[in-house]
Amino acid sequence: MDTQALNRIADALDRMAPAPLAAPDFAAAPAFVWHVEPDRLEPVKQVNRVDLDLLVGINRSRDTLLDNTRRFAAGFKANNALLWGARGMGKSSLVKAVHGTLQNEHPDLKLVELQREDMGSVARLLNHLRAAPHRFILYCDDLSFSHDDQHYKSLKAVLDGGIEGRPENVVFYATSNRRHLMPRDMIENERSSAINPSEAVEEKVSLSDRFGLWLGFHPCDQDEYLAMIDRYCASYGVSVDANTLRAEAIEWQATRGARSGRVAWQFFVDLAGRNGVHIA
């Protein structure tokens, strides 16, 4: 085959799989989102988050994660964290709020969001982060795996780091509705059908054990739900008769069949709009 033909083939391959973009200027933004095809880190100038003080009913988890992150930002060793439990109780909000709280104190602390479906590319992402003079919270929201999902093997590169070890400037925070990152019925099915039941699922279940911090989030009671709404009203200057506010808030959660921080915020958004209050 002549040189021209080889060059045409090479050009065609380059068009099909463009070279990954260079690492961004990490000083240009507080947060980034990792994308693939091609690999790139997109800067996020304004992170969608609430203030840490507005997160009610999760004091222990809040203080634990804040202390862990503050030590990491200051250059000390810190644990990876799994935030697991009830939907809508502030798991992802807490990660973003902790990062925002420490931004002024540690401007080199960056938040990098990784989608679960892109977990297979995490080794390439870690190479970008390893070489940067910043410290990174690598964050994956709603992390879970099905019984035939192989992405969990890539997660080990984040938690254990293989022969190179996890980069010293990276800590991994994940949120999940599941404590063991895969459905209980799938765990039981694999146990019942395996030749060696104890080994069949140990590799997947033990992923949770690789997180140094397990922070549980549980459904809130009515008093906590109402306290969340009161905190929002005080923070944004929404003034409503206390009895009216309580009755409307209870009716709102009753129509949804659940109480959570997310439901409290959704009610407050409606309340603020009806009262002509803009929410920044």
C-alpha positions in Angstrom: 0.0 0.0 0.0 1.4 3.4 -1.0 2.1 6.3 1.4 -0.9 8.4 0.1 -3.3 5.6 0.9 -1.9 5.2 4.4 -2.2 8.9 4.9 -5.9 8.9 3.8 -6.6 6.0 6.2 -4.9 7.9 9.0 -6.9 11.0 8.3 -10.1 9.1 8.2 -9.4 7.5 11.6 -8.6 10.9 13.1 -12.0 12.2 11.9 -13.7 9.2 13.4 -11.9 9.5 16.7 -10.7 13.1 17.2 -7.8 13.6 19.6 -8.8 14.5 23.2 -8.7 18.1 24.0 -6.0 19.5 26.3 -6.7 20.0 30.0 -8.5 23.3 30.7 -7.3 26.2 32.7 -8.5 25.0 36.1 -8.1 28.4 37.6 -10.9 29.7 35.3 -13.8 28.1 37.1 -14.7 26.5 40.4 -16.2 23.4 38.9 -16.0 21.2 35.8 -18.1 18.5 34.1 -16.3 15.6 32.4 -17.5 14.6 28.9 -16.2 12.0 26.5 -16.0 11.6 22.7 -13.9 13.6 22.7 -12.5 13.7 26.3 -12.9 17.2 27.7 -13.5 19.1 31.0 -16.2 21.7 30.5 -15.9 24.6 33.0 -19.0 25.6 35.1 -18.8 29.2 36.1 -21.9 29.1 38.3 -22.6 26.0 40.3 -26.3 25.2 41.0 -26.3 24.8 44.8 -27.8 26.1 48.0 -26.0 27.5 51.1 -24.9 24.9 53.6 -26.9 26.6 56.3 -30.1 25.9 54.4 -29.7 22.1 54.7 -31.7 21.1 57.8 -31.9 17.7 59.5 -28.6 16.3 58.3 -26.3 17.9 60.8 -24.1 14.9 61.5 -23.5 14.1 57.8 -23.0 17.8 57.1 -20.3 18.2 59.8 -18.6 15.0 59.0 -18.3 15.7 55.2 -17.3 19.3 55.9 -14.5 18.3 58.2 -13.3 15.6 55.8 -13.3 18.0 52.9 -11.6 20.8 54.8 -8.7 18.5 55.7 -8.4 17.4 52.1 -8.4 21.0 50.9 -5.7 21.9 53.3 -3.4 19.2 51.8 -4.0 16.3 54.3 -5.2 12.8 53.5 -9.0 12.4 53.4 -11.5 9.6 52.9 -13.7 8.9 49.9 -17.3 9.3 50.9 -20.5 7.4 50.0 -23.7 9.4 50.7 -26.5 6.9 50.6 -30.1 6.8 51.6 -33.5 8.4 51.0 -34.3 10.3 47.9 -34.5 14.0 48.1 -32.8 14.4 51.4 -29.9 16.5 50.3 -27.1 14.1 49.3 -26.0 15.9 46.2 -26.9 19.3 47.6 -24.6 18.6 50.5 -21.6 17.8 48.3 -22.1 21.0 46.3 -22.7 23.1 49.4 -19.6 21.9 51.2 -17.5 22.7 48.1 -19.1 26.2 48.0 -18.5 26.8 51.7 -14.8 26.1 51.3 -14.2 28.0 48.1 -13.1 31.3 49.7 -10.9 29.6 52.1 -9.4 27.2 49.5 -9.8 28.6 46.0 -7.7 25.7 44.5 -10.4 23.2 45.6 -12.3 22.2 42.4 -15.4 20.1 41.9 -15.5 17.7 39.0 -18.7 15.9 38.1 -18.5 12.5 36.5 -21.5 10.7 35.0 -22.0 7.1 36.0 -22.2 6.0 32.3 -18.7 7.6 31.8 -17.1 5.7 34.6 -15.2 3.6 32.0 -13.2 6.7 31.1 -12.2 7.5 34.7 -8.6 6.5 34.2 -8.1 9.1 31.5 -9.8 11.7 33.7 -7.5 10.9 36.6 -4.5 11.5 34.4 -5.7 15.0 33.7 -6.3 15.7 37.4 -3.1 14.1 38.6 -1.0 16.5 36.6 -2.8 19.7 37.8 -1.6 21.9 40.7 -5.1 21.8 42.3 -7.2 19.6 44.6 -10.3 17.9 43.2 -13.5 16.6 44.6 -14.5 14.0 42.0 -18.2 13.7 42.3 -20.7 11.1 40.9 -24.4 11.5 41.5 -26.8 8.6 41.7 -24.2 5.9 41.5 -25.4 2.3 41.2 -24.8 -0.8 39.2 -26.9 -3.6 37.8 -25.8 -7.3 38.0 -24.2 -7.2 34.5 -22.7 -3.8 34.7 -18.9 -3.8 34.3 -18.5 -0.1 35.2 -17.9 -1.1 38.8 -14.4 -2.3 37.8 -13.5 1.2 36.7 -14.7 2.6 40.0 -11.8 0.7 41.7 -9.4 2.9 39.9 -10.8 5.8 41.8 -11.2 4.1 45.2 -8.0 2.0 45.2 -5.9 3.5 42.3 -4.3 0.2 41.2 -0.5 0.2 41.0 -0.3 4.0 40.7 -2.6 4.7 43.6 -5.3 7.2 43.7 -3.9 10.7 42.9 -3.0 12.5 46.1 -5.0 15.5 44.9 -8.2 13.7 44.3 -11.0 12.6 46.6 -14.1 10.8 45.4 -17.6 11.5 46.7 -20.6 9.5 45.4 -24.3 9.6 46.2 -26.6 6.7 45.9 -30.0 5.5 47.0 -28.4 2.1 47.7 -25.9 1.3 50.5 -24.3 -1.4 48.5 -24.5 0.2 45.0 -26.6 -2.6 43.5 -30.2 -3.8 44.1 -30.7 -6.3 47.0 -32.7 -8.7 44.8 -29.8 -8.9 42.4 -27.4 -9.7 45.2 -29.7 -12.4 46.4 -30.2 -13.8 42.9 -26.4 -14.1 42.4 -26.0 -15.8 45.7 -28.7 -18.4 45.0 -27.4 -19.2 41.5 -23.6 -19.2 42.2 -21.4 -22.2 42.7 -19.7 -20.4 45.5 -22.4 -18.0 46.8 -20.1 -16.0 49.2 -17.7 -15.1 46.4 -20.2 -14.5 43.7 -21.2 -11.0 44.8 -18.4 -10.1 47.2 -16.5 -8.2 44.6 -19.4 -5.9 43.8 -20.8 -5.6 47.3 -17.3 -4.8 48.7 -17.2 -1.6 46.6 -19.1 0.1 49.4 -16.4 -1.1 51.9 -13.8 0.9 49.9 -15.4 4.2 50.9 -13.9 5.4 54.1 -17.0 7.4 55.0 -20.6 6.1 54.9 -23.1 8.9 55.5 -26.7 7.8 55.8 -29.7 10.0 54.9 -33.1 9.0 56.2 -36.6 10.3 55.5 -37.5 13.4 57.5 -40.4 13.7 59.9 -43.0 16.4 59.7 -41.2 18.8 62.2 -38.0 18.6 60.1 -40.0 19.1 56.9 -41.6 22.3 58.3 -38.3 23.5 59.7 -36.7 23.3 56.3 -39.5 25.5 54.9 -39.2 27.9 57.8 -35.4 28.2 57.1 -36.1 28.9 53.4 -38.6 31.6 54.3 -36.3 33.3 56.7 -33.3 33.2 54.3 -35.2 34.6 51.3 -37.5 37.0 53.2 -40.8 35.4 52.5 -43.3 36.4 55.2 -46.5 34.3 55.6 -48.9 33.7 58.5 -47.5 30.8 60.4 -50.8 28.8 60.5 -51.4 29.3 56.8 -47.8 28.3 56.0 -48.1 25.1 58.1 -51.5 24.1 56.6 -50.3 24.7 53.0 -47.0 22.9 53.5 -48.7 19.8 55.0 -51.3 19.8 52.2 -48.4 20.1 49.6 -46.6 17.0 51.0 -49.8 15.1 51.3 -50.5 15.4 47.6 -47.0 14.0 46.9 -47.2 11.2 49.4 -43.8 11.9 50.8 -41.7 14.4 52.9 -38.2 15.3 52.0 -35.9 18.2 51.5 -36.7 18.2 47.8 -40.4 18.4 48.5 -39.8 21.2 51.0 -37.9 23.2 48.4 -40.5 22.5 45.7 -43.2 23.9 48.0 -41.1 26.9 48.8 -40.5 27.7 45.1 -44.2 27.7 44.6 -44.8 29.8 47.8 -42.1 32.4 46.8 -43.6 32.7 43.3 -47.1 33.3 44.7 -45.7 36.0 47.0 -43.7 37.7 44.3 -40.3 36.9 45.7 -37.4 36.1 43.3 -35.1 33.3 44.3 -31.5 33.8 43.2 
